[in-house]
Amino acid sequence: MKYPGTDSATFRRLLMGSALSLLANATAMAQTTADDEIIVNGKYLYADQINALKSPTPIIDVPQSLSIVTADQITNQGFDSVGDIINYVPGANNSQGEGHRDAVVFRGVRSTADFFIDGVRDDVQYYRGLYNVEQVEILRGANALLFGRGGTGGLINRVAKKGQIGEQFTGYKASLDTFGAFGLELDSNFSTSDSSAVRINAMYENLNNHRDFYDGERIALNPTARIELSPSSTIDLSYEYVDNQRFIDRGIPVNDLVAGDGEPIEAFEDIVFGDSDLNTSEVEAHVLRATLTQNFTNNFKGVFNASYSNFDKLYQNFYAQDLVDLNTVTLDGYIDTTQRKSFNLSGNLIGEFATGGIEHTIVTGAEYRTTSNNNDRFNPVFSTSGGDRESFSVSRPIALSGGVGTTAGGDPVTLDFSDPQDATEADVTVFSAFVQDEISLSEKFDIILGARFDSFDIESLNLLTNAENSRKDEEISPRLGLVFKPQENISLYGSFSQSFLPRSGGQFASVSDTTALLEPDVYESLEAGLKWDFVPGLSFTAAYFQNEQTIDAAPDGSPEDLERRGLEIDGFEFQIEGELSERLYIRAGYAHLNGKTDFNDAGVAQELPRELPENTFSIWSNYQLTDKLGLGLGATHQGDSYITDLDIGSPSATHPTLPAFTRIDAAAYYDVNDDLRLQVNVENLTDELYFPTSHSTHQVTVGAPLHARFTVSGRF
């Protein structure tokens, strides 16, 4: 494994100096066409294809908060992950995800499963690439009507690139950052006949960052084909292969000792609290997708999907479990494997018609999904303690490598993963059907009515005890929306929506004796808002919302002693996006969130929720200096948040807390010609030490210092 040395540090300084020199001299160009594409591609959420809304509804008529990030915006801001995008989305923030998965907090509700691609569920825990993405749609609020279980606080839908009939092009992108990481992307489209095309997206990424031992590789390949079977019938075929291996870093401890402040210990910022060789994640995935779009008439079409996915994942890690004192830390760890196979069939029918002068857009659909899920987990056994935890001296590096080390007491120690904790097989069968009617009562007033029925059936086998459990939930999720348009470019809306999540959780690995008796979590969302396209190409949205979660809980592990627990979140969001002038593009968002949890019907015990910053703000702008030169500048701010729920009745000065931070980013672009762009993106321009996310009390992510990425991209 790598350990940082003088040569790599010098290399980073040289690259950083070059980046700042380029940026300072403005040798770049703001995008010249992206703003137009935002208007065209973003207006209908790709609604004439597979998309988040499934019906051709302009954004201004959608009674819900949402954000769209296009492929051009991803390139211009240098986004490399879903987490990068979330940093610039109001009402959502990142969670650490234990260093091996996307994890997003939508309006106070953390999720690792509410991810979709072309409207099809993609709920395995891994880091999703952006190399084959046309745009990313982030919806807030409960979304069960169109997506089924989950979608409790919000969801993310990636729209994949498709073959383009009649076009021939090859796009490329190569990047190198000042940590030494580099990546390559390819996007080639071939028109194979008058009625067919093949498109190949591929990427390779060599990983590196500011933390010791961090490395890895990511390879992905996504060939697609589009075939026009007739003027009214099109089929899209896709195969995606993903191979991702990376070092796992779960961050540093907080000072929750008696004299501590509960915040991350800055003196530990360079220390990796794990095994330099054994902290690793490996993911291999094969995904097949087919979509048939059939236009039956000018006002009636169908979209039918079939998909199959096979994921094989290993996750192995050590992390700081407890801080004994400022010189001693206790490490814990485990190895976890997941094998998941899913098959999905779905179909949607979309029709437009009028009755008595009232216009209707009906969307109805059904989905059938089967999933087999095999999981196991083994804890380590340390030779000194005979248990899964051991204390080590705080040092750089921690004295543990390849399962061999020295304890805080100076004793030699070895470990092996020989303590089985979990081994389960689970089979899930889901059937869903929904209908929604967008009713246009007049040019000024629309009503959206709908409901979804879900049948969620899970059976699990505990291979360690041979215990079998099952649970079947059948739920109806309603939706109601009202849209009033006093004029064409303004809409006022209100909405109510509901969603649910079975007690097997978003990853449905197993069902225990207790959870088999518990009702699903229920989420309700009320939202009112304003959308205003006040000048062509520039829009403003505002929303106020109240979300409520109700769950069954057995606090002492006894299913006969049930409580109803709740989570309440309320807040408001603002967004503005578009062209302030021919040369200046801006996107900005602000969210204010409040929340509390109730632990019984009387509301006696209340807590402030974890990972809920009261204020978040982001802004990004591109300014085109000349036909070839341009700059980008942005900032993202996150207020204080608690790492674990805080008891309102007995707050503690040492309660684990993520301090507020503001990060400034910048970019510069230079178009050599129509087919070649040079670009530099600089992150954390002020070199602030900040801690953006956490997983638990002593697992806090250390934000990256000042660094830059150089990119060459083009198309021919």
C-alpha positions in Angstrom: 0.0 0.0 0.0 1.1 3.6 -0.6 2.3 5.9 2.1 2.6 9.6 1.3 6.2 10.8 0.9 8.1 13.9 -0.2 7.9 13.1 -3.9 4.2 12.8 -4.0 3.8 16.0 -1.9 6.1 17.9 -4.2 4.2 16.6 -7.2 0.9 17.8 -5.7 2.4 21.3 -5.0 3.6 21.6 -8.6 0.3 20.6 -10.0 -1.5 23.0 -7.6 0.7 25.8 -8.5 -0.1 25.2 -12.2 -3.8 25.1 -11.5 -3.8 28.3 -9.6 -1.7 30.0 -12.2 -4.2 28.9 -14.9 -7.1 30.0 -12.8 -5.6 33.4 -12.0 -4.9 34.1 -15.6 -8.4 33.1 -16.6 -7.2 30.7 -19.3 -10.6 29.1 -19.5 -14.0 29.4 -21.0 -17.4 29.3 -19.5 -19.7 26.8 -21.2 -21.3 28.3 -24.3 -24.1 26.0 -24.9 -25.0 24.4 -21.5 -27.4 27.1 -20.5 -29.5 26.5 -23.6 -29.4 22.7 -22.9 -30.6 23.3 -19.4 -33.7 24.8 -20.7 -34.3 22.2 -23.4 -33.3 19.1 -21.5 -34.4 20.1 -18.1 -37.9 21.5 -18.8 -39.6 18.2 -19.1 -37.4 16.0 -16.9 -36.8 13.9 -20.0 -40.5 13.1 -19.8 -40.7 11.9 -23.4 -38.4 9.1 -22.3 -38.0 7.1 -19.1 -37.9 9.6 -16.3 -38.8 10.5 -12.8 -42.3 11.8 -13.6 -43.3 9.3 -16.3 -45.6 11.9 -17.9 -45.0 14.9 -20.1 -45.4 17.5 -17.3 -43.4 20.8 -17.4 -41.4 21.5 -14.3 -43.5 24.6 -13.5 -46.6 22.3 -13.2 -45.0 19.7 -10.9 -46.3 20.1 -7.3 -43.0 19.1 -5.7 -39.5 20.3 -5.1 -36.9 19.0 -7.5 -33.5 19.8 -8.9 -32.0 18.8 -12.2 -28.3 18.5 -13.0 -27.3 18.1 -16.6 -24.2 16.4 -18.0 -22.8 19.8 -18.9 -23.2 21.0 -15.3 -21.5 17.8 -14.1 -18.6 18.4 -16.4 -18.3 22.2 -15.7 -18.2 21.7 -11.9 -16.0 18.7 -12.1 -18.5 16.4 -10.3 -17.2 12.9 -9.9 -19.9 11.3 -7.7 -23.5 11.6 -6.5 -22.2 13.1 -3.3 -20.6 16.0 -5.3 -24.0 16.8 -6.8 -25.8 16.7 -3.4 -23.4 19.4 -2.1 -25.1 21.8 -4.4 -28.8 20.7 -3.9 -31.0 22.4 -1.3 -32.8 20.2 1.2 -30.4 17.3 0.9 -27.0 16.6 2.4 -24.5 13.8 2.4 -23.9 11.1 5.0 -20.6 9.2 5.1 -22.0 5.8 4.0 -19.1 4.1 5.8 -16.8 4.9 3.0 -18.3 2.4 0.6 -21.7 3.6 -0.6 -23.7 6.6 -1.6 -25.8 7.8 1.4 -28.0 10.9 1.1 -30.1 12.6 3.8 -33.2 13.9 2.1 -34.9 16.4 4.4 -33.6 14.7 7.5 -34.2 11.1 6.3 -31.1 9.1 5.6 -31.2 6.6 2.7 -28.8 4.2 0.9 -31.5 2.7 -1.2 -33.6 5.5 -2.9 -31.6 5.5 -6.1 -33.0 4.8 -9.6 -31.7 4.7 -13.1 -34.2 5.5 -15.9 -36.9 5.1 -13.3 -35.8 1.5 -12.3 -34.7 0.8 -8.8 -30.9 0.6 -8.2 -30.7 0.0 -4.4 -27.4 -1.9 -4.0 -24.9 -0.1 -1.7 -22.1 1.2 -3.9 -20.7 4.4 -5.4 -22.5 5.2 -8.6 -20.6 6.6 -11.5 -21.6 9.6 -13.7 -19.8 8.7 -16.9 -22.9 7.5 -18.7 -25.4 10.0 -17.3 -27.4 12.5 -19.3 -28.9 14.2 -16.3 -29.6 13.6 -12.6 -33.0 14.3 -11.1 -33.3 14.9 -7.4 -36.8 14.8 -6.0 -37.7 15.7 -2.4 -40.7 14.6 -0.4 -42.4 11.2 -0.3 -42.5 9.5 -3.7 -44.1 6.1 -3.3 -46.8 6.7 -5.9 -44.4 6.5 -8.8 -41.6 4.5 -7.2 -43.0 2.3 -4.6 -41.5 1.5 -1.2 -38.9 3.9 0.0 -38.5 7.3 -1.5 -39.4 8.5 2.0 -37.6 11.8 2.1 -36.6 12.0 -1.5 -34.9 10.1 -4.3 -32.3 10.3 -7.0 -33.0 9.2 -10.6 -30.1 9.0 -13.1 -31.1 9.3 -16.8 -28.6 7.2 -18.8 -27.2 8.1 -22.2 -28.9 6.4 -25.1 -28.0 5.6 -28.7 -28.7 8.5 -31.1 -29.9 7.4 -34.5 -28.4 9.3 -37.4 -25.5 10.6 -35.5 -21.8 9.7 -35.5 -19.5 11.1 -32.8 -16.9 10.2 -30.2 -16.5 12.2 -27.1 -13.6 11.8 -24.7 -12.4 13.2 -21.3 -9.1 12.8 -19.5 -8.4 14.2 -16.1 -5.6 14.4 -13.5 -5.8 15.9 -10.1 -3.1 17.1 -7.7 -3.4 14.1 -5.4 -2.3 11.9 -8.4 -5.7 10.4 -9.2 -6.6 10.3 -12.9 -9.5 9.2 -15.1 -10.5 8.5 -18.7 -13.9 8.5 -20.2 -15.2 7.6 -23.7 -18.5 8.2 -25.3 -18.9 6.9 -28.9 -22.1 6.8 -30.9 -22.4 4.9 -34.2 -25.3 5.0 -36.5 -25.5 1.4 -37.8 -28.5 2.0 -40.1 -31.3 4.4 -40.9 -33.2 3.0 -37.9 -30.5 1.9 -35.4 -27.5 3.1 -33.4 -25.0 1.8 -31.0 -23.5 3.9 -28.2 -20.6 2.9 -26.0 -19.7 4.7 -22.7 -16.7 3.5 -20.8 -14.5 4.8 -18.0 -11.4 4.0 -16.0 -10.5 5.8 -12.8 -7.4 5.4 -10.7 -8.2 6.7 -7.2 -6.2 8.8 -4.8 -6.8 11.5 -2.2 -5.4 13.4 0.7 -5.6 10.4 3.2 -2.9 7.9 3.9 -3.2 4.5 2.1 -6.2 5.6 0.0 -6.1 4.1 -3.4 -8.3 2.0 -5.8 -9.6 1.6 -9.3 -13.0 1.8 -11.0 -13.8 0.4 -14.4 -17.1 0.6 -16.1 -18.4 -0.2 -19.5 -21.9 0.5 -20.8 -22.7 -0.4 -24.5 -26.3 0.5 -25.5 -28.3 0.1 -28.7 -31.4 1.9 -30.0 -33.5 0.3 -32.6 -36.6 1.9 -34.3 -38.8 -1.1 -35.0 -41.3 1.2 -36.7 -42.0 4.9 -36.8 -44.0 4.4 -33.6 -42.0 1.8 -31.8 -38.4 2.1 -30.3 -36.4 -0.3 -28.2 -33.4 0.6 -26.1 -31.0 -2.1 -25.0 -28.2 -1.7 -22.4 -25.6 -3.7 -20.6 -23.4 -2.2 -17.9 -20.4 -3.7 -16.2 -18.9 -2.2 -13.1 -15.7 -3.2 -11.2 -14.9 -1.0 -8.3 -12.2 -1.5 -5.7 -11.2 1.1 -3.1 -9.6 1.6 0.3 -12.1 2.2 3.1 -11.6 5.2 5.4 -14.2 5.8 8.0 -12.6 9.0 9.4 -11.5 10.2 12.8 -12.9 10.3 16.3 -14.6 13.2 18.1 -13.6 14.5 21.5 -16.5 13.2 23.7 -14.3 12.9 26.8 -15.3 14.7 30.0 -13.3 17.8 29.0 -14.0 17.6 25.3 -16.2 19.7 23.0 -17.8 16.8 21.0 -16.2 17.9 17.8 -13.7 16.1 15.6 -10.2 16.2 16.9 -8.3 18.4 14.5 -4.9 17.0 15.7 -6.0 13.6 14.2 -6.8 15.0 10.8 -4.0 13.0 9.0 -4.5 9.7 10.8 -6.3 6.8 9.3 -8.0 4.7 12.0 -7.9 1.4 10.3 -5.8 -1.4 8.9 -3.6 -0.1 6.1 -4.1 -3.4 4.1 -7.5 -4.9 5.2 -9.7 -1.8 4.9 -11.1 -2.5 1.4 -14.3 -2.7 -0.7 -14.8 -4.7 -3.9 -17.9 -4.5 -6.1 -18.6 -6.3 -9.3 -21.9 -5.7 -11.1 -23.6 -6.8 -14.3 -26.8 -5.0 -15.3 -29.0 -5.7 -18.3 -31.8 -3.3 -19.3 -34.4 -3.2 -22.1 -37.0 -0.5 -22.7 -39.7 -0.6 -25.3 -41.5 2.7 -26.1 -44.7 2.3 -28.1 -46.7 5.2 -29.4 -50.2 3.8 -30.0 -51.7 7.1 -31.1 -50.7 10.8 -30.8 -52.2 10.9 -27.4 -51.5 7.4 -26.0 -48.2 5.6 -25.5 -46.7 2.9 -23.4 -43.2 2.4 -21.9 -42.2 -1.2 -20.9 -39.1 -2.1 -19.0 -37.2 -5.3 -18.2 -34.0 -5.4 -16.2 -31.7 -7.9 -14.6 -28.9 -7.1 -12.2 -26.2 -9.2 -10.5 -24.1 -7.6 -7.8 -21.3 -9.2 -5.9 -19.8 -7.1 -3.1 -17.2 -7.5 -0.3 -16.8 -4.9 2.4 -14.0 -5.2 5.0 -13.0 -2.6 7.4 -11.6 -1.4 10.8 -12.6 1.9 12.4 -12.5 3.9 15.6 -15.2 2.5 17.9 -14.2 4.4 21.1 -11.8 7.1 22.3 -10.2 5.8 25.5 -8.2 9.0 25.9 -6.4 11.4 23.6 -3.6 8.9 23.2 -5.6 5.6 22.9 -8.3 4.5 20.6 -10.3 1.2 20.5 -10.7 -0.3 17.0 -13.6 -2.5 15.9 -14.3 -4.1 12.5 -16.0 -6.7 10.4 -16.1 -8.3 7.0 -19.4 -8.3 5.1 -20.4 -9.8 1.8 -23.5 -9.3 -0.4 -24.7 -11.2 -3.4 -27.8 -9.8 -4.9 -29.7 -10.7 -8.0 -32.8 -8.8 -9.1 -35.3 -9.2 -12.0 -37.7 -6.4 -12.7 -40.6 -6.0 -15.1 -42.6 -2.8 -15.3 -44.9 -1.0 -17.7 -46.5 2.4 -17.8 -49.3 3.7 -20.0 -49.7 7.4 -20.6 -52.7 8.9 -22.2 -54.1 12.3 -22.8 -57.8 13.0 -23.4 -60.6 15.4 -22.6 -64.0 15.0 -21.1 -66.5 17.8 -21.2 -63.8 20.4 -21.7 -61.6 19.0 -18.9 -58.3 17.7 -19.9 -56.7 14.6 -18.4 -53.3 13.0 -18.5 -53.6 9.5 -17.1 -50.5 7.6 -16.0 -51.0 4.0 -14.9 -48.5 1.2 -14.5 -47.6 -2.0 -12.8 -44.3 -3.5 -11.6 -43.2 -7.0 -10.7 -39.8 -7.5 -9.0 -38.0 -10.4 -7.5 -34.8 -10.2 -5.6 -32.5 -12.8 -4.0 -30.1 -11.5 -1.4 -27.4 -13.4 0.4 -25.4 -11.7 3.2 -22.9 -12.8 5.7 -20.8 -10.9 8.3 -17.8 -12.0 10.4 -16.3 -10.1 13.3 -12.5 -10.2 13.9 -11.0 -12.1 16.8 -7.9 -10.4 18.3 -5.4 -12.8 19.7 -4.9 -10.6 22.8 -8.5 -10.0 23.9 -10.2 -12.9 22.2 -12.9 -10.4 21.2 -13.6 -8.1 18.3 -12.1 -5.0 19.8 -8.7 -3.9 20.7 -7.0 -0.7 21.9 -4.1 0.9 20.0 -2.0 4.0 20.5 -3.0 7.0 18.5 -0.2 7.3 15.9 0.4 7.8 12.2 0.0 5.2 11.1 -2.0 3.1 13.6 0.1 0.0 14.5 -2.1 -2.4 12.6 -1.4 -3.6 9.1 -2.4 -6.8 7.3 -4.1 -8.1 10.5 -0.8 -7.9 12.5 0.1 -5.1 15.0 1.0 -3.9 18.4 -1.6 -3.0 21.1 -1.6 0.2 23.2 0.0 -1.9 25.9 2.9 -2.9 23.7 1.7 -6.5 23.1 2.0 -8.1 19.7 -1.4 -8.9 18.2 -2.9 -10.8 15.3 -6.4 -11.2 14.1 -8.6 -13.3 11.9 -12.2 -13.0 10.8 -13.4 -16.2 12.5 -16.5 -15.0 14.5 -19.7 -15.4 12.4 -22.3 -12.8 13.2 -24.7 -13.1 10.4 -25.5 -15.3 7.5 -28.8 -14.9 5.8 -30.6 -15.7 2.6 -33.6 -13.5 1.7 -36.1 -13.6 -1.2 -38.2 -10.6 -1.9 -41.2 -10.5 -4.3 -42.9 -7.1 -5.0 -46.0 -6.4 -7.0 -47.2 -2.8 -7.5 -49.9 -1.0 -9.5 -50.6 2.7 -9.6 -52.8 5.2 -11.4 -52.5 9.0 -11.5 -54.6 11.6 -13.2 -53.4 15.1 -13.9 -56.6 17.0 -14.4 -56.6 20.4 -16.1 -59.8 22.0 -14.9 -58.9 25.3 -16.7 -55.8 27.1 -18.0 -55.1 28.2 -14.5 -56.0 25.2 -12.2 -54.7 21.6 -12.2 -55.4 18.7 -9.8 -53.2 15.7 -9.5 -54.8 12.6 -7.9 -53.3 9.2 -7.6 -52.7 6.1 -5.5 -50.4 3.1 -5.6 -50.8 -0.4 -4.3 -47.7 -2.3 -3.2 -47.4 -5.9 -2.1 -44.0 -6.5 -0.5 -43.3 -10.1 0.5 -40.0 -11.1 2.1 -38.8 -14.5 3.3 -35.5 -15.0 5.1 -33.4 -17.8 6.4 -30.8 -17.4 9.1 -28.1 -19.9 8.2 -26.6 -19.8 11.6 -29.7 -20.8 13.5 -31.9 -22.2 10.7 -34.6 -19.8 11.8 -37.1 -18.9 9.1 -39.1 -15.6 9.1 -41.4 -13.9 6.7 -43.4 -10.8 6.5 -45.9 -9.6 3.9 -46.9 -5.9 3.7 -49.7 -4.5 1.5 -49.9 -0.8 1.5 -51.7 1.9 -0.5 -49.8 5.2 -1.0 -51.9 8.2 -2.0 -50.9 11.5 -3.6 -52.8 14.8 -4.1 -51.5 17.9 -5.7 -53.1 21.3 -6.5 -51.5 23.7 -9.0 -52.8 27.3 -9.6 -51.3 29.3 -12.4 -52.3 33.0 -12.2 -50.3 33.4 -15.4 -48.4 31.1 -17.6 -45.0 31.7 -16.0 -46.1 31.4 -12.4 -47.5 28.5 -10.4 -48.6 28.1 -6.8 -48.9 24.6 -5.6 -49.8 22.4 -2.6 -49.3 18.7 -2.3 -49.8 15.7 0.0 -48.0 12.4 -0.5 -47.3 9.3 1.5 -44.7 6.6 1.4 -43.7 3.5 3.4 -40.7 1.4 4.1 -40.9 -2.2 5.3 -39.1 -3.0 8.6 -36.6 -5.1 6.7 -35.2 -1.8 5.7 -34.0 -0.4 2.4 -31.6 -3.3 1.9 -34.0 -6.1 3.0 -31.2 -8.5 4.1 -33.3 -10.3 6.6 -36.3 -10.4 8.9 -35.9 -11.1 12.6 -38.4 -12.4 15.1 -39.1 -8.8 16.2 -39.3 -7.0 12.8 -41.6 -9.7 11.5 -44.2 -8.4 13.8 -43.7 -4.7 13.1 -45.7 -2.6 10.7 -43.9 -0.6 8.0 -42.6 2.9 8.6 -45.0 5.4 7.2 -43.9 8.8 5.9 -46.2 11.7 5.1 -45.3 14.9 3.4 -47.1 18.2 3.1 -45.7 20.8 0.8 -46.6 24.3 -0.6 -44.6 26.2 -3.0 -44.1 28.8 -5.7 -42.5 28.4 -9.2 -41.8 31.5 -11.2 -40.1 31.7 -14.6 -39.8 35.4 -14.2 -37.7 36.0 -17.4 -36.9 33.6 -20.2 -34.2 31.2 -19.1 -34.3 32.2 -15.4 -36.5 30.5 -12.8 -37.1 30.8 -9.1 -38.7 28.2 -6.8 -39.7 28.2 -3.2 -41.2 25.6 -1.0 -42.4 25.1 2.6 -42.8 21.5 3.8 -43.7 19.3 6.7 -42.6 15.7 6.8 -43.7 13.1 9.4 -42.4 9.6 10.0 -44.2 7.1 12.2 -42.6 3.8 13.1 -43.2 0.8 15.3 -40.4 0.1 17.8 -39.6 -2.6 20.4 -37.2 -0.8 22.7 -36.3 -3.7 24.8 -36.3 -6.3 22.0 -39.7 -7.6 23.0 -42.2 -7.5 20.2 -45.1 -7.5 22.6 -43.9 -4.1 24.0 -44.5 -1.9 21.0 -44.2 1.9 20.9 -45.1 4.3 18.2 -42.1 6.6 17.5 -42.1 9.6 15.2 -39.8 11.9 13.4 -41.0 15.4 12.4 -39.2 17.7 9.9 -40.3 21.0 8.7 -38.5 23.7 6.7 -38.3 25.7 3.5 -36.2 25.8 0.4 -35.3 28.4 -2.2 -33.7 27.8 -5.7 -32.8 30.1 -8.5 -31.3 28.9 -11.8 -30.7 30.3 -15.2 -29.1 33.2 -17.2 -28.9 36.5 -15.5 -27.4 37.8 -18.8 -26.0 36.4 -22.0 -22.7 35.9 -20.3 -23.7 35.0 -16.7 -25.3 31.8 -15.6 -26.2 31.1 -11.9 -27.6 28.3 -9.8 -28.2 28.9 -6.1 -30.1 27.1 -3.3 -30.9 27.6 0.4 -32.6 25.3 2.8 -33.7 25.7 6.5 -34.6 22.6 8.4 -36.0 21.9 11.9 -36.7 18.5 13.3 -37.5 16.5 16.4 -38.3 12.9 17.4 -41.0 11.7 19.7 -40.4 8.5 21.6 -43.9 7.8 22.7 -47.5 9.0 22.1 -47.3 11.4 25.0 -44.2 13.0 23.6 -42.3 12.8 26.9 -38.9 12.1 25.5 -37.8 14.1 22.5 -34.5 14.3 20.6 -33.0 16.5 17.9 -32.3 14.3 14.8 -28.8 13.5 13.6 -27.4 14.8 10.3 -29.9 17.7 10.1 -28.0 21.0 9.6 -30.4 23.8 10.3 -29.0 25.9 7.3 -27.5 24.8 4.1 -26.6 27.1 1.1 -24.9 26.7 -2.2 -24.2 28.9 -5.2 -22.5 28.3 -8.5 -22.0 30.7 -11.5 -20.3 30.7 -14.8 -19.2 33.9 -16.4 -18.2 34.0 -20.0 -15.4 36.5 -20.5 -14.9 36.1 -24.3 -15.8 33.6 -27.0 -13.1 31.4 -25.6 -12.5 32.4 -22.0 -14.7 31.9 -19.0 -14.7 31.3 -15.2 -16.8 29.4 -12.7 -17.1 30.2 -9.0 -19.1 28.6 -6.3 -19.6 28.0 -2.6 -21.3 25.4 -0.4 -22.2 26.0 3.2 -23.4 23.5 5.8 -24.4 24.5 9.3 -23.8 22.6 12.5 -25.4 19.1 12.8 -25.4 16.3 15.4 -23.7 13.1 14.6 -26.2 11.2 16.8 -29.6 12.2 18.0 -29.5 14.7 20.9 -31.7 14.3 23.9 -33.5 17.6 24.3 -34.2 16.9 28.0 -30.5 16.5 28.9 -28.2 18.1 26.3 -24.5 17.5 26.7 -21.6 19.8 25.9 -19.7 16.8 24.6 -22.4 15.6 22.3 -20.9 14.5 19.0 -21.2 17.3 16.5 -20.2 18.2 13.0 -19.1 21.9 13.0 -20.4 24.3 10.3 -18.2 24.9 7.3 -18.1 26.9 4.0 -16.2 25.6 1.1 -15.3 27.7 -2.0 -14.8 26.1 -5.4 -13.7 27.5 -8.7 -13.2 26.5 -12.3 -11.7 27.9 -15.5 -12.4 26.8 -19.1 -10.6 27.4 -22.4 -12.1 26.3 -25.7 -9.2 25.7 -28.1 -11.8 25.1 -30.8 -15.2 23.6 -31.2 -13.9 20.1 -30.5 -11.3 20.7 -27.7 -11.6 22.1 -24.2 -9.0 22.6 -21.5 -10.4 22.9 -18.0 -9.2 23.2 -14.4 -11.5 22.8 -11.4 -10.2 23.9 -7.9 -11.9 22.6 -4.8 -11.7 24.2 -1.3 -10.0 27.3 -2.6 -9.4 28.7 0.9 -7.9 25.4 2.1 -10.3 25.1 5.0 -10.1 22.2 7.3 -13.7 20.9 7.5 -15.6 17.7 8.4 -18.6 17.2 6.0 -20.1 13.9 7.0 -20.0 11.1 9.6 -21.4 7.6 10.1 -21.2 7.4 13.9 -19.6 9.1 16.9 -16.0 8.3 16.1 -16.2 8.1 12.4 -16.0 11.6 10.9 -14.9 12.3 7.4 -12.0 14.7 6.9 -12.7 17.0 4.0 -10.1 17.4 1.2 -7.7 20.3 1.4 -7.1 22.7 -1.5 -6.7 20.7 -4.7 -7.2 20.9 -8.4 -8.2 18.7 -11.3 -7.0 19.3 -14.9 -9.3 18.0 -17.7 -9.0 17.8 -21.4 -12.2 17.0 -23.2 -13.5 17.0 -26.7 -15.6 15.4 -29.4 -15.0 14.4 -33.0 
